[in-house]
Amino acid sequence: MEANRKVAAQVPQSSSRFPFECLALDPLTQARRGRLHLPHGIVETPTFMPVGTQATVKGATIQQLRDAEVSILLGNTYHLALRPGSDRIARLGGLHTFMGWDRPILTDSGGFQIFSLSDLAKINEKEAVFRSHLDGSLVRLSPERAVEIQEDLGSDIAMVLDHVVALPGEPSVVADACWRSVRWAERALVAAKRRDQARFAIVQGGLDLDLRRQCADALVQMPFDGFAVGGLSVGEPPAEMYRILDGITHHLPVQRPRYLMGVGRPIDLLEAIARGIDMFDCVMPTRNGRNAFAFTWEGILRLRNQKYAEDPSPLDPDCPCPACRHPRAYLRHLFQSKEMLGPILLTLHNITFYLRLMKEARDAIALGQFQNLLERARATWSPAGNTE
């Protein structure tokens, strides 16, 4: 423990307006315990951000999120710009006031939505042009517009607009999107006006490690407050994602937070932490909760299975969430009866599980024992480890 503190003390600390403190480094991996200071509070890292796409985490109230000790949420630039409109949210006091949430918020840029709506989108150097999924109206999203929307929203962290492509992809297509993302990042910095909003750049480059490194080297020359790794978990095998992380995190500043976007399997979170990642988001815990999947250290429990029909045990006897006050048989009954309480309870359980997992990771790093936690996770969530 004392040696670990000594190592952490040697890490250069952030000179950003939004300081990131590296409090401890794991001796056997690249895992690090950190603390990010933002306008609406402090975020202890590694951390997981529940996804509140449309200014709400589906199935959970703001008070329930506070009770679960959520420290930071993610909101979606594209969806909020379409409905209710970022200008309306600004007039109502910003996203924090609109939601009634007084802790930090990160807003994504809309880049992933451009990717997911690729059949409706056309991308050129200036902007992405596509049709709204709501009413078919024409939407234009440029790096400058993405900044404007997020400044209206008033989030603590604003992501720059990037160009995401499917993997595997043609090398020329991947390279074109990568360098467009770099140019868009530079334009976003020029457009930004708010001094109370951190800005994160996004490293692209597909599965080409050399291209990823070149992208990272270009972005770190710009005054960003943090750096994300984007364009992964879009169809590639986990081993490929780990390979990219192994090769890229050393090219990102140690005194800035590192964010892996859209990755959510528990084992992937811990593998990424071992490679130096600090922040995560994904819809997996909430979406799976709405579909009767519960994350536990036993593995993933599929509560619609018949074997839980008379199971009197809680999901996890040590979990403080509301779902774990009930037997598995009752939770199964709620889903079988199509009662809305079932998805609500499992959403809260899965969010609680992910946050507790991050706390376990932070504690293990501080004690120099993260490798033990990682090995336990590999045994639990590898294909052979989860047999249900």
N, C-alpha and C positions, 0 to 999 in steps of 0.2 A: 504493500500500500504506500509506504513512504517513498520507495523508488519510483512508483508510478506518479506520485505527486511531483517528484523532481523532474521527470520527463515532461510532464504537462507544463511545468513552469518555464521550460525552455522553448515552448511553442510561441512564435510571435502572435501577439494578440491583435485583434482587429482595430484598424484606425477608421473604420466606417462610422457614419452617423448612427448606425444601428449595430453596436458592437456584438461580436460573437466571441465568447470566452471558451477556450479549450481547457476544460477542468481536469481531464485525465485521459491517458492513452493506454489502451490494452497492450501488454507486453508481447503477446503472441500473434495479434492480428493488427489490422489498421483501424479497428474500432476506436471511437473517441466519444467521450462524455463532454457535452458542451452546454452553453447557455446563450440564447439569442435574445437581445434586448430590442423590443419593438414598441411603437407608440402606445399600444393598448395592453402591454404587459410583457412578461418574461416567458420565453418558451424554453423548457429544458429539453435537451436533445441527447440521444435520438428520440424523435417524436413521430407520431402518426396523426394525420389530419383527416377527420371524417369529412366526407364530401357533402356540402350543402349547395347543390347545383343551383337551385332557384331560391336562394336565401332561406333554405330549410333543409335540415337533414331528415329525410323521409322517415316518418314513424317516431320522431323524438322531439319533445319540447325543448325550448331553450334551457329551462330549469333542469330537465333531466340530463342535458349535456353538461351543465355546470356540475351537477351532482356526480356525474361520471368522471369529473376532473379533466374534461377536454380543455386543452389550453389554446388551441388554434384550429380554426375551421377553414375549409376551402369553399369559395364561391365561384360561379362561372360567368365570365365576361359575356360570352355570346348569348347565353340564355337570358341573363338579366338585362342586356341591351335590348332584346326583343320584347321582353315582358317582365316587369312593367315599364322598362325604359330607364336607362341610367340617369337621364335628366330628371325624371320624376323622383327617383331615389335621392338624388342630390337635393332636390327641393324639400324633401322630407327629412333631411338631416344626414344623409349618407347611409351606407349599408349597415353600420353598427346600430344606429338609431332605428332604422327600418326594421331590423330583425329583433332588436332588444338584446343584442349580444355585445358585451363590453370587453371581450377578450380579443386577441389578435385574429385577423382574417387574411388569408392569402387568396388572391384572385388569379385564375389562369387567364391566358391571353385570348383564347378562342382558336388557337392553332389545332388542337386535337379535334375540335368540332368541324373545322375545315376538312381535316382528314376523314372524319367519319361521314361527312356529307359530300365526299369527293365526286359522287355521281351528279351532284347539283352545283359543283364549284368549278370555277376557272381561275387559275392563279397566274399572275404576271408579276413583273418586277415591282410594280407600284402597289398592288393589293390583291386580295382574294375577293372574287365576285361570285355570289351564290344566291340561291333561292331559300327563303325562310322555310323551315320545316313546319311552321305554324300556318302560314297563309299564302306561301309561294311568292311573296313580295321580294324584290331585289335587295340584297344586302351587300354592302361594300365594307370590307374590313382591311384596313391598312395598318402598318405599325403605329402610325400617328393616331389613328382612330382608336386602336386598342388601348393606347396610353390615355386618350381623352376619356374613354368609358371608365377605365379603372380609377382615374383621378376623380371622376364624378362619384364613383362608388366609395372612395375613401378607404380602401383596404390598406392594411399595414404593409403587405408585400404585393407588388404588381409584377407579373411575368411579361416579358416581351413577346411579341407575336413571332412565332416560328413556323416553318414549313415542315410538316410531318409527312413521311411517305411510308407505304407498306413495306414490310420486310418478308423475305429477301427482295431486293429491288435491283434494277439495272444500275450498274455503277455510275453511269452518266446521270441518271435521274437522282440518285442519292447524293452525288456530289453537287448537282445543281441546287437541290433543296438545302443542302448544308450551307453553301456559301450565300444563298439568298437569306438564310436565317441570320448569318453574321451581319450582312448588310442591313437587314431589318432591325437587328439589335442596335446598331449604331444610330439608325434613324430614330429609334425609340428614345434613346438617351437625349438626342437633340430636342425632341418634342416635349420631354417631361418638364413639368413646371413645379409640382408639389415637392416641398422639401421634407415633408413628414411621411413619405412613402418610400419604402425600400424597393429597389428594382433588381430583379434576378434575370440573368441571361440564361439561354438554353443551349447546351452542347448537342449538336446533331451529327450525322455522319453514318447512320445505319450500323452495319456490322463490320465496316472498314475501320480498323483500329487506327491506322495512320491518319485517315481523314478525321476521325474523332479527335485525335491529338492536335492536328492542325487547327481544327475548329476551336478547341479549348485554348490553344496558345493565342489565337487571334482575339478571343473574347476576354481573356484575362488582362489584355492590354487596355481594356476599357474600364471605367470606374463603376463597376457593378457591385452591389452589396451582397450578392450571393450568386451561386451558379447551380443550374439544374442539369441533369442528364435526361434528355427527352428521346422520344422515338424508339423506346424499348418496350417490351411486353406487348408487342403488336403482332405476334405470331411466331417469333423466333423461339428456339428451345431455351430453357433456363440456363444451360451451360454456356450458350453464346452470350447471354446477358452478363453472366459472371465474368466471362473473358473480357468483355468490353470494360466492365467496371475495374477489373484488375489492372487494365492498361491505361485507364483514363484519370482516375482520381488523383494520381501523383502529379498530373498536369493542372490541377485546380488548387488555388491558394489555400494553405492550411488555416489562415485566419478569416476565412469566409465559410458560411454554411453551404453544404452540398445537399441537393434535393434530387431524389430519383422519382420521376413523375409517373403516376398511374400504375405502380407496382404494388400488389397487395397480398399475395400468399404469405402466410407467416414465415415459412422457411426462406422465401425470397427477401423478406425484410431483414432477417438476421444475417443471411449471406451478404446482403448489401452493406449492412452495418460493419461486418467484418472487413469490408473493402473500403471503409471510410465514408459512408453515406450517413447523413444526419437527419433527413426529413423525407416523409413519404405521404402519399395520399392514394386512395383507391375506393371505388364503390363496393368492393368485394364484401366487407363485413356487413354493410347495410343491405345490399341486394341479396346476398345469401341468407341473411336473417329473415327477410321477407318471404323467402322460399323454403323455410324450415331447416336450414343448415346452421348448425351451431359449431363454433370453433372452440375447442378445448385442448388441453394437454393430452387427452386420449386420442386426439385426431379430430376429424370433422364428423359430427353426429348428424345423421339424416333422420330427423325426428318423425317423418312420415312412415318410417319402417315399422312393421308390425311388432318387432321385438321390444319396442318402447311402450306398447299399449298398457302394460301393467308394471312398468318400471317405476318404483317409488323414489328413486334417488334423484337428487338435483343434478343439473348439468355439471356443476363444479361446487363442491361443498365449501370451498374457500372463497368463492366469488361473491362480492357484495351487491351484485346487480339485482333488480327486482325479479328477473326470470328465475334466478337460482333460489328463490324462496318457494318455488313450486316443484313438484315432482316432474320427471320427464313425461310420465303418463298424461299429466294434465296439459303440458305444453303440446303434446301430440294431439290430444283431444281438441285443442283450440284450432289447430290447423285442419284437422279432419272435419271440424264443424264450420270451417271458413269464418271463424270469429276474428275480428280485426286485432284483438288483443294478442294473438299469437305472433304475428309479424312485429308488433310493437315490442313485445318482450324479448324476442330473439335479436332484434336490432340493437336494443340496449345491451343485451348480453355480449354480442359480438364487438360492439364498440368498447365496452368495458374490458373484454379480453385483450383486444389490440393495445389499449392503453396500459394495461397491466404488463403485457409483454414488453412494451417499450420501457416501462419502469424496471422490469427485471434486467433488461439489457443495460440500462444506465447503471444500475447497482452492480451488475457483474463487471462492467468496465471499471468502475471505481475501485473494485476489489482486485482487479487484475485477473478475473476468472471468466471472461467472456467466452473463451474457447470451450469451457465446460457447458455453458448454456447452448452454444452452437451445436455441439455434438449431441446434446439431448434433443434439440430440435430436429436434427437430421434423422435421428432414430424414430422420432414421432411422425414427421411429415414427409419422409421419403415415400416413394410408391410402395415400398415393402412395409413401411412403418404404420401406415393407416390402412387397415385391412377391411374396414367396414364396407 
